[in-house]
Amino acid sequence: GTDEVVFGQVGGSILLLCRNVSKEATEVVWFQGDPHSFPPLFSSRVSFPPDVRFSLVDNSSLSITELRVQDEGNYTCREVLNKTDHEHRVQLLVASKSFPQLSLSCQSPDSSGTSGKMVFKKCEVALSCRISLTSTYKHQNVCPSGLSQISCSPGSVSDHVLSLLIDPPQSTPKCWAETSSSGLMLQLFCSWPGGYPHPTLHWREEGQDLENSSWVISSTSSSDTHVETLNSSHLSHRKIFKCVGSHVVKQEQPVCSVEIKLPSLESEPPKTCFVGDNVTLTCRVTESTPAARLSWLRDITQPGEEIQPGGRFLIAQEGNVSRLTIQNCSQGTDGGCYVCKAQNPVGLRELFVCLTVKQPVNIVGIVGAVVVLSLLAVLTVTGVVLYYNPLLCLR
């Protein structure tokens, strides 16, 4: 028996995954046919005559390009450990582009659930086909999501119907980065939905020699979305990770990438608050991949904890901007520098925002004093003029 069945098309490419390869494996060997009857096809440790169509990915998965009908058959991946051997068996089915085919539209089932059933039944009975890829959906009397056609070829290779003439993902893969729920790990997302069967998504690090780096990311999965989780100790500013997508009916392999970045903060001029008034300190993140978590502390040179919202302190965050509002400023406790901390799995940055608290100025007293001084000046000037020129008063 086989552990999984994969489908290819003449002239296309395929990646046979060696599932659950242990990191302790010292060697990975691929066989075409029975491992006990045929010599190895490819090995991660032994050099074989070059064949540009065959190559190893991640020193474990077998890549075959320019597929031929002769490539169809059973493949076995064997990992060699110190004490045990683990095997994974894959059956590869190859469809010929030139073989005459009849395509039937896949319609959604009606309320009685018979429409989808009749499509599959007609395809089986009229053309004596075995629909292995869609068997699950056939028994449920529904059409698989994204399937637009069922292709049946009487007498096709290995007497299999390969449902390959269906819509592959029409868009390109999308990549993005997020922070795990713990806040310590980086999660890389690669999504390429809309295809059937699922595409193969391969994450790797840009510009690294995978042969000489044991920890570097290089992982593959067959699903619409592939998520890779990395420890922060393996990350650095502006490191690039790349996701390569492949599908059985697409020749090209589209790529998307993510460049991770340390948080970058925008400075703010010092603030002033009068006793009893309110003041708002602002912290803005101008760059961060993935998004940074923002928090406020008192001067880092002083022992202190994160400022929690409540009481006189209000903290509001909108997107990449965090605002700390201090109500009823106190000259004895609120003056000094505050620290805005921005952190993501790549690292953290800190920004100091300083606050000066002053006693309010008595505006009424100042205005009154200015008026009094102005009147005294006018009276003094008038008295001097009259003293030296008394006739001016008579006039």
C-alpha positions, 0 to 999 in steps of 0.5 A, spaced: 500 500 500 501 507 499 501 512 504 499 518 499 497 519 492 499 525 488 498 527 481 502 530 475 501 532 468 506 530 462 511 536 462 509 539 469 513 539 475 511 535 482 514 535 489 514 528 492 514 530 500 518 525 505 513 526 510 515 526 518 523 526 516 526 526 523 532 531 524 536 526 527 536 522 520 543 521 517 541 520 510 534 520 506 534 515 500 528 515 494 527 509 491 522 508 484 519 501 485 520 496 491 526 498 495 528 491 496 528 490 488 530 496 485 537 500 487 536 507 490 534 513 485 536 518 489 540 519 496 542 525 500 549 523 501 551 519 495 552 522 488 549 519 482 549 520 475 546 527 474 539 528 471 537 535 471 529 533 472 531 530 479 533 533 485 532 533 492 529 539 496 531 540 503 535 534 503 529 530 503 523 531 498 524 529 491 523 534 485 521 531 478 521 536 473 518 535 465 514 529 467 513 523 463 508 518 463 514 513 464 515 517 471 508 514 473 509 509 479 510 507 486 516 511 490 519 510 497 522 515 501 527 512 507 530 515 512 536 512 515 537 513 523 542 510 527 537 505 530 531 505 526 529 506 518 522 510 517 519 509 510 514 513 506 510 511 500 508 515 495 504 513 488 505 518 482 500 518 477 501 522 471 496 524 466 497 525 458 496 532 455 494 529 448 490 523 451 482 524 448 478 526 454 471 528 456 470 533 461 463 534 465 461 540 468 461 539 476 454 542 478 452 544 485 447 538 488 440 540 488 435 540 495 435 532 494 442 532 493 442 528 486 445 533 481 452 532 484 451 524 485 448 524 477 454 527 475 459 522 478 455 516 477 454 518 469 462 519 469 463 512 472 458 508 468 458 511 461 466 511 461 468 506 466 472 510 470 475 510 477 475 517 480 480 516 486 481 523 487 474 525 488 471 519 491 470 523 498 466 528 495 462 523 491 460 519 497 457 525 500 454 527 493 457 534 493 462 537 488 468 539 491 470 546 493 473 550 487 472 544 482 470 546 475 470 540 471 471 532 472 475 529 466 474 522 465 479 518 460 477 511 458 483 506 458 487 512 461 494 510 464 493 505 470 486 506 468 485 512 473 481 518 472 486 524 474 482 530 475 487 535 473 483 539 468 481 544 474 482 551 476 489 552 479 489 558 484 488 564 479 492 569 484 499 569 487 501 567 493 500 572 499 505 572 505 505 576 511 508 575 518 505 575 525 507 575 532 504 568 536 500 569 542 505 568 547 509 574 544 515 570 543 515 567 536 514 569 529 509 566 525 510 566 517 504 565 513 503 563 506 496 563 503 495 560 496 487 559 496 482 557 490 486 551 487 484 543 487 488 539 489 492 543 494 498 547 492 505 545 495 508 551 499 515 551 500 518 556 506 525 558 506 530 563 508 533 568 502 540 567 501 542 562 506 546 556 504 541 550 507 547 545 507 551 548 512 545 551 516 542 546 521 537 551 524 535 555 518 528 555 515 526 550 510 519 547 510 514 544 505 507 542 506 501 541 501 495 546 503 492 552 502 496 556 507 502 554 510 504 557 517 512 556 519 513 558 527 520 561 528 524 562 535 526 569 536 533 567 537 534 566 529 531 572 527 535 579 525 533 586 522 531 586 515 532 578 514 527 576 508 523 569 508 521 567 501 515 562 500 515 558 493 508 555 491 507 550 486 501 546 483 500 540 479 497 544 473 501 550 473 508 550 470 511 557 473 512 557 481 510 564 483 513 567 489 512 571 495 516 574 500 516 577 507 522 582 510 522 582 518 524 589 521 525 591 528 520 597 530 522 604 529 519 609 533 518 617 531 520 622 537 516 627 540 518 633 543 518 634 551 511 636 554 509 641 559 503 640 564 501 645 569 499 642 576 492 640 575 491 639 568 491 633 563 497 632 558 497 626 553 504 623 551 504 620 544 508 614 541 508 612 534 511 606 530 513 608 523 516 601 521 515 594 524 514 587 521 510 584 524 506 589 528 509 591 535 506 591 541 506 598 545 507 599 552 509 605 557 514 605 563 517 610 567 524 612 566 528 606 565 533 608 570 528 607 575 525 601 577 518 600 575 513 596 572 509 597 566 504 603 566 497 600 567 491 604 564 486 606 570 486 611 575 489 618 573 492 614 567 489 612 560 492 608 555 489 608 548 492 605 542 490 606 534 493 602 529 501 604 530 500 610 535 499 609 542 497 615 547 498 615 554 494 621 558 495 623 565 490 626 568 490 632 574 498 632 573 502 632 580 508 636 580 511 631 585 510 624 582 508 625 574 514 630 572 520 626 569 521 621 563 517 616 560 519 610 556 515 608 550 517 600 548 515 597 542 517 590 541 516 584 536 519 577 535 525 581 532 527 585 537 525 592 541 526 599 541 525 604 546 523 612 546 524 617 551 518 622 552 520 627 558 514 631 561 515 637 565 510 639 571 509 647 573 505 651 577 500 654 574 501 662 573 496 667 576 494 670 570 489 675 573 494 678 578 499 679 572 494 683 568 492 687 574 499 689 576 500 691 569 494 695 569 496 699 575 503 700 573 500 703 566 496 708 570 502 710 575 506 711 569 501 715 566 500 719 572 507 720 573 508 723 566 502 728 567 505 730 574 511 732 571 508 736 565 504 740 569 510 741 574 514 744 569 508 747 565 502 749 569 499 753 564 498 747 560 493 745 565 489 752 564 489 751 557 
